[in-house]
Amino acid sequence: MIPGRALQRLAARICRAKTLERVVEPAIADLQKEYADAEHQSRSRRVLILLTGYLAVLEVIAMTALEKPPVANEERSALIRTFAWAAGATACAFGLLIVLTVAALPGIPPFYVVLMTPMMLPIAMPVGLTLGIGFGLSGRTISPRTRNTILLSAVLATVVSYGTMTWGIAVPSQTFRQSMSNALGAHGTVTKGLHEMSASGAHRARNLAPGGDPMGMPRRLAWTYHLQSAMAFATPLLALLALAAIHHGARRSIVMAACACYFLLVIGGEALVYRGLPPIAGAWLPNVIFAAAAAYLMSSHPPSMQNSLSPVR
Amino acid sequence: MDIPRLSATERLILELLADEQMFGLQLVQQSKGALKRGTVYVTLGRMQDKGYVESWTEKQPAGAIGLPRRLYRPTAYGLRVLEAWDVAVRTLKRRPKLQHA
């Protein structure tokens, strides 16, 4: 029996070639020699040699697998900086949205602010991540690993955003409106508005609503229903455009302007829906424009942007 | 000029290798428990990167099975670093002579 072969194969998958040759294989070689020298010793002694040897090799593999090359430390710093900025920007976006809402509703009790949190999340997240990319990575070379990590985070944000808009907004929003109505002295249950319906609720209401002029309820319900899906994808699209723009050398002010443009397009899309544009087109218009812009920027880059970028310094 | 750093573990390894070249497991055995088997190889790898030690794989006899073992010995630079740190430690341990006005 030659111990350590499985560990060598495992290490070959995890560790770099230089680390495997200079650090891991010497540990395995020593184990193999020690075990071979104990051939005529007791079984318990050989088992003990195997156990201590395997533990030592596993420890070596774990330590070397956790070691990062110097360039990866800079990537990690860039990512931490980006996410720190994103968290701060998201918090600021939250705060601004809540302040604007509270300013429009003087005398609102503080508890009601909590009810507004799910409503603000689908807007605050894309704004926060986009600004985080702009402030954290502006002026720097973006490696494929950094880009992929940020895009993965954006996809996760999409899942959270979609779930919030599908299931998480209706109840707090309706509770907020009911509470405000009660606070103003009104009695009875407040009818659910467009934004207090879940996606399925808006879909049902649209099918039940009578047809009519383009400004009527069916059109508004349809637009609301489609917008809830479209807004969930704002985060990855804005992130993709921001990454592509920064790689083109865009400054953070450009990234901030792009973020503002997205929400202006959302408002513009609603206006176009009222003027006859199909609701699905109006809701997804900003996403289509931003996806096209990101694709154009990426395709106009040197091949290194699409394949493997040079590592961050 | 930046003074190269030398941890206690690296210093012990250089002191042991200064007498004779050794395999990693021999260093662990000679240290009488001061060096841990799991970490000595990682430390030796770092010392090679810093230029304190060098290593090579032993020639295996024909028909040998298993991986060839790696031998280690200090470089001239590693021995100079060790000597510099020894001088520094002796200097720090020496009681200062106070000069009275």
Interface residues (C-beta under 8 A of the other chain):
Chain A: I2 G4 Q8 T19 R22 V23 V24 E25 P26 A27 I28 A29 D30 Q32 K33 E34 A36 T52 G53 L55 A56 L58 E59 V60 M63 T64
Chain B: F23 G24 L25 R37 G38 T39 Y41 V42 L44 G45 Q48 S55 I65 G66 L67 P68 R69 R70
